Structure formats: C-alpha cells, structure tokens
Amino acid sequence: MKIDLENVLPADIERRSFEIIEQELGGRILDKEKAPIIKRVIHTSADFEYADSLMFSENVVEYALAAIRRGACIVTDTEMGKAGINKKVLAKYGGEVLCFMADEEVARIAKINGSTRATASIDKAALLDKEIIFAIGNAPTALVRLYELITENKIKPALVIGVPVGFVNVVQSKELVINSSAPYIVARGRKGGSNVAAAICNALLYMVDETRGA
C-alpha cells in the first residue's frame, strides 16, 4: 500500500486527527465544556479510555478559564510538562509556567526533611503570591502534599490537574484530590503523565484564547 507522506502540514494532521477521534467516539455525546479537554488528551495519548477516566469537579472548566483570564500561573512537577505547555498563550493573560524541581533550595530542603523534591516544590509554590493552577503528571507525592496544604487551609489552588502515571500511591493520591475542596481535573486510575497534564493545560488555554474578546 502506497502512503503519501508529502505536503502534509501540521495543522492538517491535527485537524484530521480530531476528525478520527470524533469518528471513533462512535457518536458518543460528551459534555460541551469538557469535550475539548477530553479530546485533546485522547489526541495526545491515543487512548480512548480517558473519555471515561477523566473526572471533573463541578463547574471546574468555568473556574479554570476565569483563573487563566485573571493571570493565574501554572506550576508543574516536571520540566517535560513545563516544556509542553503553550507559554505564549498563557503570557497573553499575564501568567507563566513554573517548575521548581531543579531548584537548588528545593533540593536542599528535600534532603534536610527526607522528603521528595516534588513535596518540597509544592511547599515552595505555596509561598507564591499568585493564583496557581497545579499540573501534576508525574509525582503522586506532590498531590499528597497539596491535599495536606488544602485541608490545612494553607493553600487554595485555582485548579489541581492530577494525572500522575504509575503504580505506587498513584491511584490513592488522585482520590485524595477528588475528596479535597479544590477544583480538580483528575485521571482516575494508573494512567496519566506529564504529556497528559500539558494537554489539559493547553486545552484550557486554547478555550480561553478562542473566547478572547467575545
């Protein structure tokens, strides 16, 4: 079979990919607000299970879009996640993407406390005088620490994206977020990753950008 790989623009590939996703959803009707997020995660992962495993707190999309418009920053738990987020769009609204995992002070504190860097990075983020969206795609300990700070009323995230991937404490940490008072988008189960966290952020950013000036 001959495959024509010439003259295919990235925008055409993405458009066609979303058409295929729509077809393979088989006529399934997704919630209008959540659909762009679910479809972008499927586009990133080629995994249709996210249509069922992505959990959304009540009115979370509305809250998240409003936070971005107010200039909220996004804090990630990996440089990979940070790299994948569209910083140019976020900057239009005064926000920036931050990751403290390579921060020397975070490493020092983690060593002193015998904790993970992810835990220490959340403590550092909690000191920021900014509205924060947390995009956690790798470290369940980051979600555990967020839950602790939320329940102690020491932090009030604009949104917690809880999608770490793995086997140890991953499922449990996501359930903590679901049972917290914070607005959340969580991938229930073991699946997730930094690419999924970035995809959710980008879906929200594109949704904001599409309604800019509307």
N, C-alpha and C positions, 0 to 999 in steps of 0.2 A: 504494500500500500504506500503510495506516494503522499508525503506530508509536506505542504507548503509552509516553510518557516520564514519566508521572506516578507518584508514590508508589513510586519505586524507591530503596530505601535502599542506601547504600554497601556494607554487609555483604552484601546480596543480590547486588549487582553482582559483588563479589569471589567469592562462592560460585559464582555461575553461570559466571563466567569460568574458574574452576578446573575446573568440570564440562566446559566446552567443551574446555579443554586436554586433559583426560583422554580425551575422545572423539576428538580429533584426533591424539592419540598412537597411535590405532589399535590398542589392545591391547598396545602395547609395554610390556614389563616393565622398569621402572627399578630400580636398586639402592635398597633400602628407605631407607638412610641418606641417599643423595644426592638422592632424588626430590623432597623438599620444596624443596631449593635449585634444582634444575633447573626445576621447575615455576614457582617464584616468578620466576626470571629470564625464563622464557618469558612469564609474566603481565605483567612489566614491559616487555618488548621486543616482544611478539607475534611472536617469531622462534623457530621450532621447531628451527633449526639448533643451538641451544645444547644440545639433547639429545645431540648428538654432539661438539660442540666444547669443552664444559666438561670439564677434566681435573682429577682429584683425586689427590693423593698418598695413599699407604697410610694408612688409619686417620685421615685428616685431620679428618673430621667429629667423631669422638670427641675428638681433641686440642683442636679449636676450642671445642667445648661445655665441656670441662673448663676451658679458659683463661678463658672468659666467667664461669663459676661462681667462679673464683678472683679475679675483679675486673679482668681484662685491659682495657686501654684500646684504642680503635680510632683509628688515625691515617690520615687520608685525604689525598689530594693535591688536593682541590678543596673549596671551600665548598659547592658543589652536592651533592657526595657526603655531606659532613657533615650538610647540611640534611635529606637523605633517610633518614638512619639513625634508628631509633627509640631516642632517647636515654633515654626514660623507662624502657624495659625494661632497657637496659644499666645504668642507675643502680641498679636493684634489687640488682645484684650488685657494686656499688662501682666500676663502670667509667665512663668518659666518652669522648666523641668529640672528637678534637683535629685541627686543621688549621693548619699553620704557614705556609701560602703567602702570607698577608698580613702576616706578622710582619716588623717593620722590621729586626730584626737579621738575619733570613734574607735579606732583600733586600740588605742591606749586604754580607753575606758573599758572596752570589752575584755581586755586582758586582765585588768585590775579586778573587774567584777566577776570574771569567769563566765561571761555571757557570750552570745554570738554577736557578730558585728551588726547583724540585722536588728537585734534588740537595741543595741546602743544607738544605731542610726535613727530608730523611731524616737528614742529619748531626745536626740538632738533636734529632730524635726518638730517635736512637741514644743520646743522653745521658740520656734519661729513666730513672729508676729504677723502671720499671714493666714489666709484661708487656704486649707490644704485638701487636695484630693490625693489619697494614697493609692498607688497602683502596685500591688504586691503580687508578683508572678513566680517567685522562687522560694521565699523563706517563710515557712509557717510560724517560726518564732517571732517574726515581725507582726503577724496577725495576733498572736497571743499577747504580745506587749501592747499592741493597740487596744485590744479588748480590756486589758488591765487599766490602762490610762483612761479609756472611755468610762468604765464603771466607777473609777475614782474621780470622775469629773475633772480630769486634768487636761483633757483634750476633747475637742468637738469637731471631728472631721466633716468636711462638706460632703465627702463620699469615700467609702472604702471599697476599692476593687480588690476582691480576694480570690485570686486564681493561682495559688502556688501549685506546682506539679510534684508528684512524688508519692511516697509510701509511709513515711514516718511523721505522724502528727498532722498530716495534711488535711485529712477529712475532718478531724476534730477541730482544728484551728478555724476552718471555714464555718463550722457550725457555731463557734463562739461569736463570730462576726454576725451571723444571721440572728443570733439571740441577743445582740447588743442593741443599743439605742441609735446607732449610727445608720445613715442611709448607706445601702450596700448594693453592689452587683457581685455575685459570688458564683463561681463554677463548682457546683456540688460534686463531690467525689474526688478521685485522684488526679483528674486531668486538669491541665492549665498550662502555665508557662509565661515567661516574660513576653513572648510574642503575642499571647492572648491578652495580657494586661495592656500592651501597647495598642492592640487592635481596638479594645474597648475605649481607651482614651481617644484614639483617632476618630472612631465613630461619633463620639460625643462632640469632638472638635469640629468635624465636618457638618454635624447637625446645627451647631451654633452658627457656623460660617454661612450655611445655606439660608438661615433666617436673619442674617445681619441686615439691619435697615428695613426689615419687613414690618 
